[in-house]
């Protein structure tokens, strides 16, 4: 061994390689995530149209936001959609997972079939369902007319538009189904065997074993559902553009209109940060409530 040669511990070498491999991600995060976030925070305190220099207005955008009736309308629509779509998507995905966790023929085929909608992008899904919901040439109304029924104006009647998006969202619950399925298959079979020895039926096993064991996954899906529901944009943008009568003017769509239609970038940035705070608060509430209903294996509740 040469005198004076510095010996680098193996752990330090591994750490250097680790930093080297994650450097592209760090650069991308700083340039395309953190940087734009900080820029939008600054712009939220300015009046900016995307062409001229930003003009500092302080809290003016936020004061305007709380007086804007369209903000309350879009928030109400988004909250209503979220409160309906999140539980329905969770229930639908969990129900499908329970069905596909049984031993039947062509099981891999059925799992793939139900998962396929989750692999399609939002724009493609919107184009597909526009062909189904069209009041004159859509397949749904065609089938209704074939049995002597008059179909409603699905995307042109404020009474039905929100429910169209609700149905569209639940239709794509295959992604959650796969997660639930993996959770169901990780539940020890010994728990069910012990329950059968005690005379428990399928319903009791579902209530006392399956659901408690699945609460960590339900918790994760609830968090992701909140984030996803408040970010809905592509579907209403393609199908209705906020109409009819602003019945589908979701918060993200109103934010987009202010930024790119009205070119009020500063006001749109303020809207974006208010949405961030709303989602953050809802997420914190769910995290706090998880102490009461989420159970982890090996955890002892005091």
TORZAKOL-596184 format. One record per residue (C-alpha): y, x, z negated; residue in three letters. Coordinates in pm, whole numbers, plus 32768, in hexadecimal, padded with zeros to 4 digits. Layout:
<torpas>
YXZAla...
</torpas>
This chain:
<torpas>
800080008000Unk8153808C8065Unk823E80D17F44Unk836A7FEA7F31Unk82D17EDB800DUnk83277D847F87Unk81FE7C9F7F4FUnk82477B347FACUnk81777A377EE8Unk809879537FB8Unk814A781C7F37Unk829878A17FB6Unk820178DE810EUnk817F77798117Unk82D476F780AAUnk838077B581C2Unk8290772882C4Unk82C775CF8233Unk844175EA8253Unk8416767183B4Unk834475468420Unk842A743F8388Unk856874E28411Unk85697409854FUnk855172D08478Unk866973498393Unk874A739184BDUnk86FD723B8552Unk873E71908405Unk888D723D83D6Unk88FF71FF853DUnk887870A28582Unk885A6FFA842CUnk892E70908316Unk8A4A70F783FEUnk8A766F9D849DUnk8A586EF98346Unk8B726FCB82B6Unk8C416F9383F1Unk8C146E1983D5Unk8C766E288266Unk8DBA6ED382C8Unk8DF76DE283EAUnk8DC66CB88302Unk8F146D158262Unk8FC56D2C83B2Unk902E6C5A84D8Unk8F776CED8602Unk8F2D6C65875EUnk8E586D8587E2Unk8F686E1188C4Unk909B6E6887F8Unk90A76F2E86B4Unk903E6E778573Unk915B6DEA84A2Unk91266DEB8329Unk91386C8A8293Unk908A6CC98148Unk8FD16B9580CBUnk906D6AB981D7Unk8F276A878295Unk8E6F6A238158Unk8F84693280F4Unk8F7368978250Unk8DF86885823BUnk8DF667B08102Unk8EEF66BE819FUnk8E3566A382EBUnk8D7A655382FCUnk8C9665DD840FUnk8C1666E4831EUnk8BAC65DA8224Unk8B0E650F833EUnk8A49663883C5Unk89DF669F8268Unk8969653D821EUnk889B6534835DUnk8805668A8316Unk87B0663581ACUnk871264EC8216Unk8642659C831CUnk85DC66AE8227Unk857365BC8114Unk84986500820AUnk840D661B82DFUnk83B3671581CEUnk82C1663B8105Unk822E659E823FUnk81F066F382DDUnk81516776819EUnk807166458178Unk800F664382E9Unk7FBE67B782EEUnk7EF867A481A8Unk7E3866708220Unk7DDC671A8368Unk7D70685482AFUnk7C8B678781CEUnk7BF066E082FEUnk7BBF682A83B4Unk7B2968CF8281Unk79EB680582ABUnk78BA68648378Unk78C067A684BFUnk786D67FD8626Unk796E68BA86F9Unk7A36691385C4Unk7AE56A3D8668Unk7B4E695F878AUnk7BEA685886A5Unk7CA0695F85D7Unk7D3169FA8711Unk7D9368A5879BUnk7E5568408665Unk7EF86996864AUnk7F7769A187B2Unk80B768D28776Unk812D69D58679Unk811F6AE58784Unk82116A338871Unk83856A86885AUnk8481698087F1Unk851C6963894CUnk83CB692589F3Unk8370682488E9Unk84BA67718921Unk848567648A9AUnk832466E28A69Unk838B65CB897EUnk84B4656C8A56Unk83B7650B8B5DUnk82F9643E8A5CUnk8427639489BBUnk84E5633F8AF9Unk852C61C88AE6Unk84F861898C5BUnk83F862868CD2Unk836363048B8CUnk81ED62EE8B4DUnk8217623B89FFUnk82E0611A8A8EUnk81FC610D8BBEUnk80D160D58ADBUnk81915FCC8A18Unk81F05F158B5AUnk80865F1F8BCCUnk80275E468AA1Unk81515D5C8AC7Unk823A5DFE89C7Unk839D5E7389FEUnk83D45FD38987Unk8511603188CBUnk861D61228945Unk858A62408881Unk8694634A88BCUnk87B2625C8908Unk87A2617B87D7Unk882961FE8689Unk871B613785D3Unk8603620A8668Unk868E636086C0Unk865F6404856DUnk84FB63838556Unk84B0641B86ABUnk850C65708621Unk8442652884EAUnk830E64D985B9Unk834A660D868EUnk835866EA8559Unk821D665E84BAUnk816966898607Unk819A680085E5Unk80FE6820848BUnk7FE368FB850FUnk80836A3A848DUnk807869B7832AUnk7F1969368365Unk7E986A9883A4Unk7F346B14825EUnk7EA169F2819AUnk7D4F6A30823AUnk7D4C6B9A81CCUnk7DA66B2A806CUnk7C936A248063Unk7B916B2480CEUnk7BFD6C127FBAUnk7BB56B187EA2Unk7A786B8A7DEAUnk79536AA37E34Unk78E06ACF7CCCUnk79FD69EA7C5CUnk797C68CE7D35Unk7816690B7CC6Unk787C68F97B58Unk793F67B97B9DUnk7811671A7C47Unk773B676C7B17Unk783B66B37A43Unk781E65847B28Unk796E65A57BDAUnk799564F67D28Unk7A5D65667E56Unk7BA064CB7DD9Unk7B9065737C83Unk7B3866C17D22Unk7C67669E7E04Unk7D50664B7CE0Unk7CCB67427BDFUnk7C5768667CB6Unk7CD768687E1CUnk7E4268097DE7Unk7E7C68EB7CB2Unk7DDB6A107D69Unk7EB669CE7E98Unk800269B77DDDUnk806D6B1F7E33Unk80436ACF7FA5Unk80EE697C7F7DUnk820C6A337ED2Unk822A6B277FF5Unk821E6A0D80F5Unk8327694B8037Unk84156A748041Unk83D66AAF81B4Unk83F8693A81F8Unk8551692F8155Unk85C76A598221Unk853669CB8364Unk85BA68698335Unk872068DF82FBUnk870C69C0842DUnk86A568B58529Unk876E68EB8665Unk86B1691387ADUnk861567B787B4Unk875466E9877CUnk881667D3885FUnk87236796897FUnk86D366278943Unk8811657C88C8Unk892A667D8898Unk897F65C68757Unk8987646787E4Unk8978634687FCUnk8AA662FC871FUnk8A6E644D866FUnk892E63C785D1Unk88836516860EUnk89AC65FB85D1Unk88ED66E984F1Unk89B267EA842BUnk8943690F8504Unk89A26853863FUnk8AFD680885B6Unk8B1C69778556Unk8ABC69DC86BAUnk8BB868EC8752Unk8CD2697D8681Unk8C746AE186DDUnk8C316AC28852Unk8CBA697188C2Unk8E00696887FCUnk8E0A6AE687DDUnk8E646AD7866EUnk8D976C0385FFUnk8E3D6C2484ACUnk8DF86ABB844EUnk8C946AD584D1Unk8C5C6C0C83FAUnk8CD16B4982C8Unk8BDC6A348322Unk8AC66B35833EUnk8B0A6BC481E5Unk8B166A6B8147Unk89C16A2881E3Unk89446B728157Unk89B86B127FF9Unk891669B88014Unk87C56A46807FUnk87DE6B547F74Unk88226A547E60Unk870369747ED2Unk861B6AA27EDCUnk86846B0A7D7CUnk863F69A97CFEUnk84E269B27D94Unk84A36B0C7D00Unk85136A947BA9Unk843B695C7BBDUnk830B6A2A7C27Unk82D46A8B7ABBUnk826969247A7CUnk817B68E37B9FUnk810E6A2A7C44Unk7FD26AC37BB2Unk7F536C207C02Unk7DF06C957BCFUnk7DC66D427A81Unk7F186CCD7A03Unk7F276C3578A8Unk80376B307876Unk80E26B447723Unk
</torpas>
